[in-house]
Amino acid sequence: MSQDHVDYAKRCINAMVHRMGRQPKTEADTVHDRIAVLRADRGVSRKELADAVGVHPQTIGYVERGDYSPSLALALRIARYFDLPVEAIFSLDPLPSLTQELLRRTS
C-alpha cells in the first residue's frame, strides 16, 4: 500500500470519527447516562429503544458505554422516549445511583 493510500485512509477514518462524535475523551468530555438502568427498569431492549429514536442498536450500546456522546437531538429523543427531562438521563458529572438519590430525597 502506498503512502498516499495510507494518508487517504487516515483522513477517511478521522472524518468518520469526527462525524460520529467520537473524539478522544477526557473526563471533562464524558457524558454520563442512565440509559441502561432505565432500559432494564422498563424492560426495553437496545433494539426497541434504537428503533424508537431512529438509530442503530449499536449506537445505544456506544452511548451506554461512554464510547459515544449523543448529539443533542438524540439525547432529546431518548429523553422523550422515557418521558423524562434530559438532565435526569444525561450529565457531565458522574450520576449517583438511583438508590442513593432516592435515599437522599427521603431523608
Biopython code that builds the backbone (N, CA, C, O; Angstrom):
import numpy as np
from Bio.PDB.StructureBuilder import StructureBuilder

atoms = [
    (1, "MET", "N", (0.856, -1.171, 0.000)),
    (1, "MET", "CA", (0.000, 0.000, 0.000)),
    (1, "MET", "C", (0.901, 1.232, 0.000)),
    (1, "MET", "O", (1.846, 1.321, 0.784)),
    (2, "SER", "N", (0.604, 2.167, -0.874)),
    (2, "SER", "CA", (1.422, 3.375, -0.971)),
    (2, "SER", "C", (1.108, 4.324, 0.186)),
    (2, "SER", "O", (0.072, 4.214, 0.842)),
    (3, "GLN", "N", (2.029, 5.251, 0.415)),
    (3, "GLN", "CA", (1.824, 6.242, 1.469)),
    (3, "GLN", "C", (0.587, 7.098, 1.183)),
    (3, "GLN", "O", (-0.113, 7.509, 2.109)),
    (4, "ASP", "N", (0.318, 7.366, -0.101)),
    (4, "ASP", "CA", (-0.882, 8.130, -0.461)),
    (4, "ASP", "C", (-2.152, 7.411, -0.012)),
    (4, "ASP", "O", (-3.087, 8.032, 0.492)),
    (5, "HIS", "N", (-2.169, 6.080, -0.205)),
    (5, "HIS", "CA", (-3.331, 5.298, 0.224)),
    (5, "HIS", "C", (-3.478, 5.315, 1.745)),
    (5, "HIS", "O", (-4.586, 5.420, 2.272)),
    (6, "VAL", "N", (-2.352, 5.211, 2.436)),
    (6, "VAL", "CA", (-2.378, 5.236, 3.900)),
    (6, "VAL", "C", (-2.895, 6.589, 4.392)),
    (6, "VAL", "O", (-3.746, 6.649, 5.278)),
    (7, "ASP", "N", (-2.377, 7.668, 3.813)),
    (7, "ASP", "CA", (-2.819, 9.009, 4.207)),
    (7, "ASP", "C", (-4.308, 9.202, 3.929)),
    (7, "ASP", "O", (-5.031, 9.775, 4.745)),
    (8, "TYR", "N", (-4.756, 8.721, 2.777)),
    (8, "TYR", "CA", (-6.170, 8.828, 2.420)),
    (8, "TYR", "C", (-7.028, 8.053, 3.427)),
    (8, "TYR", "O", (-8.060, 8.548, 3.879)),
    (9, "ALA", "N", (-6.597, 6.844, 3.770)),
    (9, "ALA", "CA", (-7.346, 6.026, 4.730)),
    (9, "ALA", "C", (-7.426, 6.726, 6.086)),
    (9, "ALA", "O", (-8.476, 6.721, 6.729)),
    (10, "LYS", "N", (-6.318, 7.327, 6.519)),
    (10, "LYS", "CA", (-6.318, 8.042, 7.800)),
    (10, "LYS", "C", (-7.281, 9.223, 7.769)),
    (10, "LYS", "O", (-8.005, 9.458, 8.737)),
    (11, "ARG", "N", (-7.295, 9.968, 6.664)),
    (11, "ARG", "CA", (-8.213, 11.104, 6.543)),
    (11, "ARG", "C", (-9.667, 10.629, 6.582)),
    (11, "ARG", "O", (-10.516, 11.260, 7.212)),
    (12, "CYS", "N", (-9.943, 9.520, 5.907)),
    (12, "CYS", "CA", (-11.311, 8.977, 5.907)),
    (12, "CYS", "C", (-11.734, 8.554, 7.308)),
    (12, "CYS", "O", (-12.848, 8.844, 7.744)),
    (13, "ILE", "N", (-10.842, 7.871, 8.001)),
    (13, "ILE", "CA", (-11.147, 7.417, 9.362)),
    (13, "ILE", "C", (-11.367, 8.615, 10.276)),
    (13, "ILE", "O", (-12.319, 8.635, 11.056)),
    (14, "ASN", "N", (-10.492, 9.614, 10.184)),
    (14, "ASN", "CA", (-10.653, 10.809, 11.021)),
    (14, "ASN", "C", (-11.969, 11.516, 10.732)),
    (14, "ASN", "O", (-12.626, 12.000, 11.653)),
    (15, "ALA", "N", (-12.359, 11.581, 9.462)),
    (15, "ALA", "CA", (-13.630, 12.216, 9.100)),
    (15, "ALA", "C", (-14.801, 11.433, 9.674)),
    (15, "ALA", "O", (-15.748, 12.029, 10.188)),
    (16, "MET", "N", (-14.751, 10.101, 9.593)),
    (16, "MET", "CA", (-15.835, 9.276, 10.148)),
    (16, "MET", "C", (-15.915, 9.444, 11.655)),
    (16, "MET", "O", (-17.002, 9.596, 12.214)),
    (17, "VAL", "N", (-14.763, 9.418, 12.310)),
    (17, "VAL", "CA", (-14.731, 9.568, 13.761)),
    (17, "VAL", "C", (-15.323, 10.918, 14.157)),
    (17, "VAL", "O", (-16.098, 11.003, 15.109)),
    (18, "HIS", "N", (-14.962, 11.962, 13.434)),
    (18, "HIS", "CA", (-15.491, 13.291, 13.743)),
    (18, "HIS", "C", (-17.009, 13.337, 13.561)),
    (18, "HIS", "O", (-17.719, 13.890, 14.401)),
    (19, "ARG", "N", (-17.506, 12.760, 12.470)),
    (19, "ARG", "CA", (-18.953, 12.767, 12.214)),
    (19, "ARG", "C", (-19.705, 11.987, 13.277)),
    (19, "ARG", "O", (-20.837, 12.333, 13.616)),
    (20, "MET", "N", (-19.091, 10.942, 13.804)),
    (20, "MET", "CA", (-19.764, 10.116, 14.807)),
    (20, "MET", "C", (-19.674, 10.731, 16.199)),
    (20, "MET", "O", (-20.313, 10.232, 17.126)),
    (21, "GLY", "N", (-18.906, 11.788, 16.368)),
    (21, "GLY", "CA", (-18.774, 12.402, 17.683)),
    (21, "GLY", "C", (-17.809, 11.670, 18.579)),
    (21, "GLY", "O", (-17.848, 11.849, 19.796)),
    (22, "ARG", "N", (-16.945, 10.856, 18.020)),
    (22, "ARG", "CA", (-16.029, 10.060, 18.829)),
    (22, "ARG", "C", (-14.643, 10.692, 18.871)),
    (22, "ARG", "O", (-13.663, 10.080, 18.445)),
    (23, "GLN", "N", (-14.565, 11.890, 19.375)),
    (23, "GLN", "CA", (-13.268, 12.500, 19.562)),
    (23, "GLN", "C", (-12.620, 11.859, 20.786)),
    (23, "GLN", "O", (-13.304, 11.256, 21.613)),
    (24, "PRO", "N", (-11.294, 11.992, 20.898)),
    (24, "PRO", "CA", (-10.646, 11.454, 22.099)),
    (24, "PRO", "C", (-11.292, 12.047, 23.344)),
    (24, "PRO", "O", (-11.553, 13.249, 23.409)),
    (25, "LYS", "N", (-11.544, 11.202, 24.322)),
    (25, "LYS", "CA", (-12.288, 11.619, 25.504)),
    (25, "LYS", "C", (-11.356, 12.000, 26.646)),
    (25, "LYS", "O", (-10.357, 11.329, 26.905)),
    (26, "THR", "N", (-11.694, 13.067, 27.307)),
    (26, "THR", "CA", (-11.120, 13.388, 28.600)),
    (26, "THR", "C", (-12.283, 13.257, 29.578)),
    (26, "THR", "O", (-13.435, 13.135, 29.161)),
    (27, "GLU", "N", (-11.993, 13.281, 30.849)),
    (27, "GLU", "CA", (-13.076, 13.175, 31.834)),
    (27, "GLU", "C", (-14.069, 14.320, 31.659)),
    (27, "GLU", "O", (-15.271, 14.138, 31.855)),
    (28, "ALA", "N", (-13.569, 15.497, 31.292)),
    (28, "ALA", "CA", (-14.457, 16.651, 31.109)),
    (28, "ALA", "C", (-15.383, 16.471, 29.912)),
    (28, "ALA", "O", (-16.451, 17.082, 29.862)),
    (29, "ASP", "N", (-14.987, 15.637, 28.942)),
    (29, "ASP", "CA", (-15.791, 15.418, 27.739)),
    (29, "ASP", "C", (-16.785, 14.275, 27.889)),
    (29, "ASP", "O", (-17.653, 14.099, 27.034)),
    (30, "THR", "N", (-16.675, 13.508, 28.942)),
    (30, "THR", "CA", (-17.510, 12.325, 29.104)),
    (30, "THR", "C", (-18.938, 12.716, 29.462)),
    (30, "THR", "O", (-19.174, 13.529, 30.356)),
    (31, "VAL", "N", (-19.879, 12.122, 28.747)),
    (31, "VAL", "CA", (-21.296, 12.309, 29.066)),
    (31, "VAL", "C", (-21.760, 11.044, 29.780)),
    (31, "VAL", "O", (-21.746, 9.955, 29.206)),
    (32, "HIS", "N", (-22.164, 11.196, 31.018)),
    (32, "HIS", "CA", (-22.654, 10.064, 31.813)),
    (32, "HIS", "C", (-24.152, 9.920, 31.561)),
    (32, "HIS", "O", (-24.851, 10.902, 31.312)),
    (33, "ASP", "N", (-24.632, 8.679, 31.630)),
    (33, "ASP", "CA", (-26.058, 8.480, 31.365)),
    (33, "ASP", "C", (-26.622, 7.334, 32.190)),
    (33, "ASP", "O", (-25.893, 6.534, 32.775)),
    (34, "ARG", "N", (-27.946, 7.286, 32.213)),
    (34, "ARG", "CA", (-28.689, 6.236, 32.921)),
    (34, "ARG", "C", (-29.494, 5.381, 31.956)),
    (34, "ARG", "O", (-30.477, 4.761, 32.364)),
    (35, "ILE", "N", (-29.111, 5.332, 30.710)),
    (35, "ILE", "CA", (-29.917, 4.620, 29.719)),
    (35, "ILE", "C", (-30.057, 3.145, 30.071)),
    (35, "ILE", "O", (-31.165, 2.609, 30.033)),
    (36, "ALA", "N", (-28.960, 2.480, 30.411)),
    (36, "ALA", "CA", (-29.023, 1.045, 30.710)),
    (36, "ALA", "C", (-29.948, 0.775, 31.896)),
    (36, "ALA", "O", (-30.719, -0.185, 31.879)),
    (37, "VAL", "N", (-29.871, 1.617, 32.920)),
    (37, "VAL", "CA", (-30.725, 1.450, 34.105)),
    (37, "VAL", "C", (-32.192, 1.642, 33.726)),
    (37, "VAL", "O", (-33.054, 0.868, 34.140)),
    (38, "LEU", "N", (-32.464, 2.669, 32.942)),
    (38, "LEU", "CA", (-33.845, 2.930, 32.522)),
    (38, "LEU", "C", (-34.378, 1.811, 31.640)),
    (38, "LEU", "O", (-35.530, 1.399, 31.776)),
    (39, "ARG", "N", (-33.535, 1.321, 30.736)),
    (39, "ARG", "CA", (-33.981, 0.216, 29.870)),
    (39, "ARG", "C", (-34.306, -1.012, 30.700)),
    (39, "ARG", "O", (-35.336, -1.654, 30.493)),
    (40, "ALA", "N", (-33.421, -1.339, 31.647)),
    (40, "ALA", "CA", (-33.645, -2.521, 32.491)),
    (40, "ALA", "C", (-34.912, -2.355, 33.324)),
    (40, "ALA", "O", (-35.708, -3.286, 33.445)),
    (41, "ASP", "N", (-35.093, -1.180, 33.892)),
    (41, "ASP", "CA", (-36.258, -0.915, 34.734)),
    (41, "ASP", "C", (-37.563, -1.046, 33.955)),
    (41, "ASP", "O", (-38.576, -1.491, 34.495)),
    (42, "ARG", "N", (-37.528, -0.657, 32.691)),
    (42, "ARG", "CA", (-38.754, -0.654, 31.886)),
    (42, "ARG", "C", (-38.848, -1.826, 30.919)),
    (42, "ARG", "O", (-39.789, -1.914, 30.131)),
    (43, "GLY", "N", (-37.865, -2.730, 30.980)),
    (43, "GLY", "CA", (-37.904, -3.914, 30.121)),
    (43, "GLY", "C", (-37.776, -3.596, 28.643)),
    (43, "GLY", "O", (-38.427, -4.225, 27.808)),
    (44, "VAL", "N", (-36.940, -2.622, 28.320)),
    (44, "VAL", "CA", (-36.763, -2.181, 26.936)),
    (44, "VAL", "C", (-35.413, -2.677, 26.424)),
    (44, "VAL", "O", (-34.388, -2.480, 27.078)),
    (45, "SER", "N", (-35.410, -3.311, 25.271)),
    (45, "SER", "CA", (-34.144, -3.769, 24.680)),
    (45, "SER", "C", (-33.456, -2.611, 23.971)),
    (45, "SER", "O", (-34.071, -1.583, 23.687)),
    (46, "ARG", "N", (-32.172, -2.795, 23.691)),
    (46, "ARG", "CA", (-31.449, -1.780, 22.908)),
    (46, "ARG", "C", (-32.117, -1.576, 21.560)),
    (46, "ARG", "O", (-32.255, -0.449, 21.086)),
    (47, "LYS", "N", (-32.529, -2.677, 20.948)),
    (47, "LYS", "CA", (-33.156, -2.587, 19.622)),
    (47, "LYS", "C", (-34.453, -1.791, 19.688)),
    (47, "LYS", "O", (-34.711, -0.949, 18.827)),
    (48, "GLU", "N", (-35.274, -2.055, 20.708)),
    (48, "GLU", "CA", (-36.538, -1.314, 20.841)),
    (48, "GLU", "C", (-36.288, 0.185, 21.003)),
    (48, "GLU", "O", (-36.943, 1.006, 20.360)),
    (49, "LEU", "N", (-35.336, 0.531, 21.864)),
    (49, "LEU", "CA", (-35.019, 1.944, 22.063)),
    (49, "LEU", "C", (-34.450, 2.545, 20.783)),
    (49, "LEU", "O", (-34.839, 3.640, 20.376)),
    (50, "ALA", "N", (-33.528, 1.824, 20.153)),
    (50, "ALA", "CA", (-32.908, 2.320, 18.921)),
    (50, "ALA", "C", (-33.951, 2.566, 17.839)),
    (50, "ALA", "O", (-33.929, 3.602, 17.174)),
    (51, "ASP", "N", (-34.861, 1.616, 17.664)),
    (51, "ASP", "CA", (-35.921, 1.782, 16.661)),
    (51, "ASP", "C", (-36.787, 3.005, 16.977)),
    (51, "ASP", "O", (-37.173, 3.753, 16.078)),
    (52, "ALA", "N", (-37.083, 3.196, 18.251)),
    (52, "ALA", "CA", (-37.956, 4.303, 18.653)),
    (52, "ALA", "C", (-37.306, 5.670, 18.445)),
    (52, "ALA", "O", (-37.993, 6.653, 18.165)),
    (53, "VAL", "N", (-35.973, 5.730, 18.584)),
    (53, "VAL", "CA", (-35.299, 7.034, 18.463)),
    (53, "VAL", "C", (-34.564, 7.190, 17.136)),
    (53, "VAL", "O", (-33.935, 8.220, 16.891)),
    (54, "GLY", "N", (-34.641, 6.168, 16.275)),
    (54, "GLY", "CA", (-34.109, 6.293, 14.924)),
    (54, "GLY", "C", (-32.618, 6.121, 14.766)),
    (54, "GLY", "O", (-32.001, 6.783, 13.931)),
    (55, "VAL", "N", (-32.019, 5.228, 15.567)),
    (55, "VAL", "CA", (-30.590, 4.938, 15.419)),
    (55, "VAL", "C", (-30.383, 3.428, 15.386)),
    (55, "VAL", "O", (-31.319, 2.658, 15.602)),
    (56, "HIS", "N", (-29.161, 3.016, 15.117)),
    (56, "HIS", "CA", (-28.800, 1.602, 15.132)),
    (56, "HIS", "C", (-28.653, 1.152, 16.589)),
    (56, "HIS", "O", (-28.197, 1.937, 17.420)),
    (57, "PRO", "N", (-29.024, -0.082, 16.919)),
    (57, "PRO", "CA", (-28.869, -0.563, 18.300)),
    (57, "PRO", "C", (-27.437, -0.432, 18.827)),
    (57, "PRO", "O", (-27.221, -0.228, 20.021)),
    (58, "GLN", "N", (-26.467, -0.553, 17.922)),
    (58, "GLN", "CA", (-25.070, -0.417, 18.331)),
    (58, "GLN", "C", (-24.799, 0.988, 18.881)),
    (58, "GLN", "O", (-23.990, 1.158, 19.793)),
    (59, "THR", "N", (-25.472, 1.977, 18.327)),
    (59, "THR", "CA", (-25.299, 3.353, 18.802)),
    (59, "THR", "C", (-25.730, 3.472, 20.257)),
    (59, "THR", "O", (-25.075, 4.150, 21.048)),
    (60, "ILE", "N", (-26.825, 2.818, 20.609)),
    (60, "ILE", "CA", (-27.282, 2.841, 22.006)),
    (60, "ILE", "C", (-26.214, 2.220, 22.900)),
    (60, "ILE", "O", (-25.929, 2.741, 23.978)),
    (61, "GLY", "N", (-25.627, 1.118, 22.462)),
    (61, "GLY", "CA", (-24.547, 0.491, 23.225)),
    (61, "GLY", "C", (-23.355, 1.416, 23.390)),
    (61, "GLY", "O", (-22.779, 1.505, 24.474)),
    (62, "TYR", "N", (-22.981, 2.106, 22.314)),
    (62, "TYR", "CA", (-21.860, 3.052, 22.383)),
    (62, "TYR", "C", (-22.140, 4.157, 23.397)),
    (62, "TYR", "O", (-21.261, 4.533, 24.173)),
    (63, "VAL", "N", (-23.362, 4.673, 23.388)),
    (63, "VAL", "CA", (-23.724, 5.743, 24.324)),
    (63, "VAL", "C", (-23.692, 5.208, 25.753)),
    (63, "VAL", "O", (-23.147, 5.859, 26.644)),
    (64, "GLU", "N", (-24.271, 4.030, 25.979)),
    (64, "GLU", "CA", (-24.305, 3.450, 27.327)),
    (64, "GLU", "C", (-22.906, 3.226, 27.887)),
    (64, "GLU", "O", (-22.674, 3.424, 29.079)),
    (65, "ARG", "N", (-21.977, 2.817, 27.034)),
    (65, "ARG", "CA", (-20.601, 2.553, 27.484)),
    (65, "ARG", "C", (-19.750, 3.815, 27.564)),
    (65, "ARG", "O", (-18.626, 3.770, 28.063)),
    (66, "GLY", "N", (-20.269, 4.931, 27.084)),
    (66, "GLY", "CA", (-19.488, 6.161, 27.094)),
    (66, "GLY", "C", (-18.522, 6.275, 25.935)),
    (66, "GLY", "O", (-17.648, 7.142, 25.936)),
    (67, "ASP", "N", (-18.674, 5.396, 24.932)),
    (67, "ASP", "CA", (-17.808, 5.453, 23.753)),
    (67, "ASP", "C", (-18.243, 6.554, 22.801)),
    (67, "ASP", "O", (-17.467, 6.970, 21.940)),
    (68, "TYR", "N", (-19.459, 7.024, 22.942)),
    (68, "TYR", "CA", (-20.041, 7.984, 22.009)),
    (68, "TYR", "C", (-20.889, 8.966, 22.797)),
    (68, "TYR", "O", (-21.720, 8.566, 23.612)),
    (69, "SER", "N", (-20.679, 10.243, 22.554)),
    (69, "SER", "CA", (-21.535, 11.262, 23.165)),
    (69, "SER", "C", (-22.688, 11.542, 22.217)),
    (69, "SER", "O", (-22.462, 11.899, 21.061)),
    (70, "PRO", "N", (-23.907, 11.389, 22.680)),
    (70, "PRO", "CA", (-25.043, 11.584, 21.772)),
    (70, "PRO", "C", (-25.165, 13.044, 21.348)),
    (70, "PRO", "O", (-24.801, 13.957, 22.088)),
    (71, "SER", "N", (-25.679, 13.237, 20.155)),
    (71, "SER", "CA", (-26.000, 14.599, 19.724)),
    (71, "SER", "C", (-27.119, 15.117, 20.619)),
    (71, "SER", "O", (-27.793, 14.344, 21.300)),
    (72, "LEU", "N", (-27.304, 16.414, 20.609)),
    (72, "LEU", "CA", (-28.397, 16.994, 21.384)),
    (72, "LEU", "C", (-29.736, 16.428, 20.929)),
    (72, "LEU", "O", (-30.604, 16.122, 21.747)),
    (73, "ALA", "N", (-29.894, 16.293, 19.617)),
    (73, "ALA", "CA", (-31.157, 15.761, 19.084)),
    (73, "ALA", "C", (-31.401, 14.340, 19.578)),
    (73, "ALA", "O", (-32.520, 14.007, 19.970)),
    (74, "LEU", "N", (-30.367, 13.497, 19.564)),
    (74, "LEU", "CA", (-30.530, 12.118, 20.034)),
    (74, "LEU", "C", (-30.831, 12.101, 21.530)),
    (74, "LEU", "O", (-31.704, 11.356, 21.973)),
    (75, "ALA", "N", (-30.124, 12.909, 22.310)),
    (75, "ALA", "CA", (-30.380, 12.963, 23.753)),
    (75, "ALA", "C", (-31.826, 13.377, 24.031)),
    (75, "ALA", "O", (-32.474, 12.827, 24.922)),
    (76, "LEU", "N", (-32.321, 14.338, 23.272)),
    (76, "LEU", "CA", (-33.707, 14.784, 23.463)),
    (76, "LEU", "C", (-34.713, 13.711, 23.049)),
    (76, "LEU", "O", (-35.749, 13.553, 23.695)),
    (77, "ARG", "N", (-34.415, 12.971, 21.973)),
    (77, "ARG", "CA", (-35.324, 11.882, 21.564)),
    (77, "ARG", "C", (-35.348, 10.777, 22.616)),
    (77, "ARG", "O", (-36.405, 10.216, 22.906)),
    (78, "ILE", "N", (-34.184, 10.465, 23.189)),
    (78, "ILE", "CA", (-34.127, 9.445, 24.245)),
    (78, "ILE", "C", (-34.913, 9.926, 25.463)),
    (78, "ILE", "O", (-35.672, 9.156, 26.051)),
    (79, "ALA", "N", (-34.741, 11.181, 25.842)),
    (79, "ALA", "CA", (-35.481, 11.736, 26.986)),
    (79, "ALA", "C", (-36.982, 11.694, 26.729)),
    (79, "ALA", "O", (-37.760, 11.360, 27.623)),
    (80, "ARG", "N", (-37.386, 12.032, 25.515)),
    (80, "ARG", "CA", (-38.814, 11.986, 25.164)),
    (80, "ARG", "C", (-39.330, 10.552, 25.264)),
    (80, "ARG", "O", (-40.424, 10.318, 25.778)),
    (81, "TYR", "N", (-38.547, 9.596, 24.775)),
    (81, "TYR", "CA", (-38.961, 8.190, 24.816)),
    (81, "TYR", "C", (-39.239, 7.755, 26.260)),
    (81, "TYR", "O", (-40.246, 7.100, 26.534)),
    (82, "PHE", "N", (-38.339, 8.123, 27.178)),
    (82, "PHE", "CA", (-38.502, 7.723, 28.575)),
    (82, "PHE", "C", (-39.406, 8.689, 29.359)),
    (82, "PHE", "O", (-39.665, 8.471, 30.542)),
    (83, "ASP", "N", (-39.883, 9.746, 28.703)),
    (83, "ASP", "CA", (-40.739, 10.750, 29.332)),
    (83, "ASP", "C", (-40.077, 11.332, 30.584)),
    (83, "ASP", "O", (-40.689, 11.445, 31.646)),
    (84, "LEU", "N", (-38.806, 11.694, 30.414)),
    (84, "LEU", "CA", (-38.025, 12.290, 31.495)),
    (84, "LEU", "C", (-37.298, 13.516, 30.966)),
    (84, "LEU", "O", (-37.038, 13.607, 29.766)),
    (85, "PRO", "N", (-36.963, 14.462, 31.843)),
    (85, "PRO", "CA", (-36.134, 15.577, 31.391)),
    (85, "PRO", "C", (-34.744, 15.061, 31.015)),
    (85, "PRO", "O", (-34.236, 14.117, 31.620)),
    (86, "VAL", "N", (-34.150, 15.681, 30.032)),
    (86, "VAL", "CA", (-32.855, 15.213, 29.538)),
    (86, "VAL", "C", (-31.812, 15.167, 30.657)),
    (86, "VAL", "O", (-30.959, 14.280, 30.669)),
    (87, "GLU", "N", (-31.873, 16.115, 31.596)),
    (87, "GLU", "CA", (-30.878, 16.140, 32.675)),
    (87, "GLU", "C", (-31.088, 15.013, 33.690)),
    (87, "GLU", "O", (-30.208, 14.768, 34.515)),
    (88, "ALA", "N", (-32.220, 14.330, 33.651)),
    (88, "ALA", "CA", (-32.423, 13.157, 34.504)),
    (88, "ALA", "C", (-31.722, 11.931, 33.922)),
    (88, "ALA", "O", (-31.496, 10.948, 34.628)),
    (89, "ILE", "N", (-31.380, 11.991, 32.637)),
    (89, "ILE", "CA", (-30.754, 10.857, 31.952)),
    (89, "ILE", "C", (-29.277, 11.100, 31.681)),
    (89, "ILE", "O", (-28.465, 10.181, 31.792)),
    (90, "PHE", "N", (-28.926, 12.329, 31.326)),
    (90, "PHE", "CA", (-27.558, 12.656, 30.924)),
    (90, "PHE", "C", (-26.963, 13.713, 31.842)),
    (90, "PHE", "O", (-27.664, 14.596, 32.336)),
    (91, "SER", "N", (-25.636, 13.606, 32.064)),
    (91, "SER", "CA", (-24.942, 14.580, 32.900)),
    (91, "SER", "C", (-23.467, 14.623, 32.527)),
    (91, "SER", "O", (-22.904, 13.623, 32.079)),
    (92, "LEU", "N", (-22.846, 15.775, 32.712)),
    (92, "LEU", "CA", (-21.399, 15.872, 32.543)),
    (92, "LEU", "C", (-20.679, 15.371, 33.787)),
    (92, "LEU", "O", (-19.492, 15.049, 33.729)),
    (93, "ASP", "N", (-21.380, 15.302, 34.905)),
    (93, "ASP", "CA", (-20.819, 14.776, 36.151)),
    (93, "ASP", "C", (-21.313, 13.353, 36.347)),
    (93, "ASP", "O", (-22.409, 13.010, 35.904)),
    (94, "PRO", "N", (-20.505, 12.513, 37.013)),
    (94, "PRO", "CA", (-20.982, 11.153, 37.285)),
    (94, "PRO", "C", (-22.311, 11.208, 38.036)),
    (94, "PRO", "O", (-22.488, 11.995, 38.966)),
    (95, "LEU", "N", (-23.225, 10.367, 37.615)),
    (95, "LEU", "CA", (-24.556, 10.345, 38.223)),
    (95, "LEU", "C", (-24.558, 9.432, 39.441)),
    (95, "LEU", "O", (-24.008, 8.332, 39.386)),
    (96, "PRO", "N", (-25.170, 9.871, 40.547)),
    (96, "PRO", "CA", (-25.301, 8.963, 41.690)),
    (96, "PRO", "C", (-26.254, 7.835, 41.314)),
    (96, "PRO", "O", (-27.091, 7.988, 40.424)),
    (97, "SER", "N", (-26.122, 6.721, 41.988)),
    (97, "SER", "CA", (-27.056, 5.637, 41.704)),
    (97, "SER", "C", (-28.456, 6.111, 42.067)),
    (97, "SER", "O", (-28.629, 6.965, 42.935)),
    (98, "LEU", "N", (-29.437, 5.553, 41.401)),
    (98, "LEU", "CA", (-30.816, 5.955, 41.685)),
    (98, "LEU", "C", (-31.197, 5.632, 43.121)),
    (98, "LEU", "O", (-31.973, 6.365, 43.734)),
    (99, "THR", "N", (-30.664, 4.547, 43.663)),
    (99, "THR", "CA", (-30.946, 4.180, 45.052)),
    (99, "THR", "C", (-30.422, 5.255, 45.992)),
    (99, "THR", "O", (-31.131, 5.682, 46.903)),
    (100, "GLN", "N", (-29.172, 5.699, 45.774)),
    (100, "GLN", "CA", (-28.604, 6.755, 46.617)),
    (100, "GLN", "C", (-29.424, 8.033, 46.514)),
    (100, "GLN", "O", (-29.670, 8.701, 47.519)),
    (101, "GLU", "N", (-29.841, 8.368, 45.317)),
    (101, "GLU", "CA", (-30.614, 9.591, 45.117)),
    (101, "GLU", "C", (-31.969, 9.506, 45.821)),
    (101, "GLU", "O", (-32.409, 10.477, 46.435)),
    (102, "LEU", "N", (-32.632, 8.350, 45.734)),
    (102, "LEU", "CA", (-33.923, 8.180, 46.407)),
    (102, "LEU", "C", (-33.769, 8.250, 47.921)),
    (102, "LEU", "O", (-34.591, 8.859, 48.605)),
    (103, "LEU", "N", (-32.711, 7.624, 48.448)),
    (103, "LEU", "CA", (-32.474, 7.671, 49.889)),
    (103, "LEU", "C", (-32.214, 9.100, 50.351)),
    (103, "LEU", "O", (-32.699, 9.510, 51.406)),
    (104, "ARG", "N", (-31.458, 9.852, 49.573)),
    (104, "ARG", "CA", (-31.150, 11.237, 49.920)),
    (104, "ARG", "C", (-32.428, 12.077, 49.931)),
    (104, "ARG", "O", (-32.604, 12.927, 50.805)),
    (105, "ARG", "N", (-33.307, 11.846, 48.976)),
    (105, "ARG", "CA", (-34.542, 12.640, 48.876)),
    (105, "ARG", "C", (-35.531, 12.318, 49.992)),
    (105, "ARG", "O", (-36.302, 13.186, 50.402)),
    (106, "THR", "N", (-35.519, 11.078, 50.490)),
    (106, "THR", "CA", (-36.494, 10.689, 51.512)),
    (106, "THR", "C", (-35.997, 10.945, 52.928)),
    (106, "THR", "O", (-36.771, 10.844, 53.881)),
    (107, "SER", "N", (-34.718, 11.274, 53.080)),
    (107, "SER", "CA", (-34.227, 11.509, 54.448)),
    (107, "SER", "C", (-34.122, 12.968, 54.777)),
    (107, "SER", "O", (-33.726, 13.324, 55.887)),
]
sb = StructureBuilder()
sb.init_structure("model")
sb.init_model(0)
sb.init_chain("A")
sb.init_seg("    ")
for serial, (resi, resn, name, xyz) in enumerate(atoms, 1):
    if name == "N":
        sb.init_residue(resn, " ", resi, " ")
    sb.init_atom(name, np.array(xyz, "f"), 0.0, 1.0, " ", f" {name:<3s}", serial, name[0])
structure = sb.get_structure()
